[in-house]
Amino acid sequence: MIEFLLNNEHVSIEHARADLTVLNYLREHRKMHGTKEGCASGDCGACTVVVAEPKPDNTLTYYSLNSCVTFLSAIHGKQLITVEHLGTTKNMHPVQQAMVDKHGSQCGFCTPGFIMSMFALYHQTETNRTLERHEINTALSGNLCRCTGYKPIINAAMEACGQIPNDQFTAQTSATVKRLQAIRAKSSGGTEKLLLPNTRQALQQAIQANPQAKLVAGSTDLALEHTQQLKPLDTLISLSHLPSLSRIEVTDDKLIIGSACSLSRVQGSLIEYFPSLNEIIERFASLPIRNQATLGGNIANASPIGDMPPVLLALNATVVVDNGKAYRAIAIDEFFTGYRQTKLAPDEWIDSIQIPLPTLSQMVKVYKVSKRFEDDISAVCAAFSICLDSKGCVLELSTGFGGVAATPVQCSHLKEALVGKLWANKQVLDETKSILENAFTPIDDVRASAQYRTTVVANLWHRFWLETNHATQAIETRVINHA
């Protein structure tokens, strides 16, 4: 059984298709048409809803997600909030009133998505303050305005969301938390075809009993098989309800991230140790996607143009996999075996990703080149990590590249040619650029030509040299510093 709160209504679902999305449940099963379908791929934001779930301090955390690529398994034990419940024509919610006052809506098709993203931001404000433009842009990312343009919508968000939340939801926080905790205190839930194991043993048994079933966490990639390719997904096994897969731990020498942690949850921990990763994470799709997409999923799908695998390659991460009986560790540079193929056995899943903590001399930079700055797939992604000794010679170098081969890859020849050399030496730069220009055999596709990719890889390496070479005169290489 799938149980959740739909606005304030307790919902129990015993029988449903495994691939039933939240969007189709709302529109087709509940006839709630305020949530729109635009692209069915998580790109336009018309389907945005908000989910609330309990925190350890008995309050609620609110976040937006794209209902078109979210399966029902994701909202078990949570409160699903839709635009219908925010207010009425006589008593609108503050974010709705601000949208009216600032003339932010015309046809209304895209308006519900903006309203729900603003509503999530409204509930993330803890003190009365003026929000930064960047905060609002991030909160509204993934929503496409088709009428008024963004200025009146941003003005509405600035007016409504810089205050301490005071609405019907805050008044009901305690009662909502208790209702959600009661749901979670029951068995793991699920249906015959949509399984929600909450222990590794239960997950092992589910996989053994359903060897053809797909594993699902965030579903932002898997759901596209159903919404875009129209493939039925008969049985799904959710990884989102195992506490061990949602942990974030720090030991003396490594950062451990559970595979089912969303990119939004991971962001804070990653940039605490690697501040330069902030840009690549903020450019990973949009906020509603990052709220749902998982780090483990971005690795497991083994896409050659995924954003995080090049980063993890450069950071020398380790992928820990599990089959319910034993764990095994795989260095990430050995994990990808071919186009969308990995070393995962049929009965295994990714338990966690382990990243060595940075050393004092380590410098990390990541570059993503795409046609759009935000919400786009990269033509080339390059990640570099370098350590220098006190004389400025290279001690360690590790790299990661996406978009240049059938898998995310490193360039071992670059490290072999550079270790022990003076980093500030221009001749060394020229020699290593030549290595990169001949390291890969990328393909031509709709995003870029092979020659473009080859040239960009070498140019990004030159940019990395300029940004980390303190012996040369500083050259500005960025329009915006996201660190």
Residue, then its C-alpha position, 0 to 999 in steps of 0.5 A: m500500500i502506498e500512503f501519503l497526504l494529498n494536501n490534507e487528505h489521507v490517501s491509501i492506494e493498494h493497486a496502481r501501475a508501477d509506472l503511474t506518475v504523480l502527474n497522471y495520478l493527479r490529473e487522471h485519477r483525481k481530476m485535479h487539473g491545476t498541475k499541468e503537463g507541458c513536456a513530460s520530461g522535467d524541463c518546463g516546470a508546468c507540473t511542479v508540485v511541493v512535497a513536505e516531509p518530517k525532519p528530526d526536530n519535528t518540523l517539516t522540510y518543503y521542496s519542489l519536484n517535477s510530478c511528470v517524472t516522479f512515480l508514486s513510490a517517491i511520495h510514500g509517507k510524505q505530504l503532496i501539496t498542489v496548487e489547488h490547496l494553497g488558497t481561494t479567490k477570497n483568501m489567496h496564499p501570500v505567493q498567489q497574492a504577490m503574483v497578482d499584485k505584480h502582474g506575473s500571470q497572464c494565460g495561467f498555464c505556467t503559473p501553477g509551477f511558478i506558484m509552487s516553486m515560490f511556495a517551497l521558497y516561502h517555507q524555506t525562509e526562517t527570518n524576515r529578510t530581503l532575498e538575494r536575486h540568485e536565491i530566487n532565480t535558483a528557486l524558480s529554475g526549471n520553470l519556463c514563463r510563456c507570457t509575462g517574462y520573468k521580471p514580474i514573477i521575480n518581483a512577486a517572489m521577492e515580495a512574498c518569500g522574504q518573510i517568516p512563513n505564516d499560513q495554514f501549513t505552518a499552523q498545521t505543522s505539528a498535526t501534519v508531522k504526527r500524521l506522517q510519522a504514523i504512516r512511516a511507523k507502519s510496514s514499508g508499504g508498496t504494492e504488488k508491482l511497486l515495492l518499497p523495501n526498507t532494509r537491505q535484506a528486504l531489498q535483496q529478497a525483492i530483487q531475487a523475487n523480481p529479477q526483471a524489475k527496475l531499481v528506481a530512486g529519483s526516477t528523473d532519468l528512468a521515468l523518461e523511458h515511460t513518458q518519452q519512449l512510452k515503454p511500460l515499466d511493469t515492476l519497480i523496486s524503490l531504493s528511496h526508503l532504505p535509511s542506509l542509502s540516504r546517509i551522509e557521513v564524514t570520517d577522518d579521511k573520507l566523505i561517504i554519501g548514500s546512493a539515494c541522496s538527492l543532489s540537493r542534499v549532497q550539495g552542502s556536504l560537497i561544497e563544504y570540502f570542494p567549494s568549486l563544485n558549486e557551479i556544476i551542481e547548480r547547473f545540474a538540470s534545475l532545482p526540482i530535478r536536483n531535489q529528486a535526482t540521486l547521486g547513485g542514479n547519476i552514476a548507475n545509468a552510466s551515461p557518457i554525458g552525466d555531470m557527476p561521474p567526471v567529478l567523481l573520477a577527478l576526486n578518485a571516488t570509490v563506489v561501494v556496491d551491495n547484494g544484501k549479503a556482502y559489500r564490495a568496493i570498486a574504484i570509479d575509474e574501473f566502474f564503467t565498462g562500456y556505453r551505459q554498462t557498469k560492473l554492477a552484477p544483476d543482484e547488486w545495487i550501489d550502497s554509497i559513494q566514498i570520496p577522499l577528503p581534500t588535502l591542503s595543497q589540492m586544487v579542484k576545478v570543474y568545467k561544463v560546456s553546453k548550449r544553455f548555461e542552465d538546465d542543459i546536457s553538457a557537450v563536454c564536461a572536464a574535471f581536474s584535481i591537482c596537488l603541488d609541492s612547496k616548489g610548485c611541482v606536480l605531486e598528483l593529478s587526476t582527471g575526469f571527462g564527459g562527452v568525449a567517449a562512450t563512458p566517463v573517462q580519465c586521461s592517465h597519459l596526462k598524469e604520467a607526463l606531468v607528475g614531477k614537472l614544474w606546474a608554472n612551466k609554459q612548455v609543460l602546458d603546451e605539451t600536455k595540451s597536445i596530449l589531450e588533443n589526441a587522447f579521445t575520439p569523440i563523436d559528432d552529434v546534435r550537441a557538438s562536433a568531434q572537432y569542437r569537443t577535442t578543441v574544447v577539452a584542450n582549451l579547458w585544460h589551458r583555462f585550468w592552468l591559468e586559474t591554478n598557476h599562481a606564478t603567472q599574472a592573474i587572468e580573469t577567466r569567468v564572468i560569474n564566480h559560483a564558488 
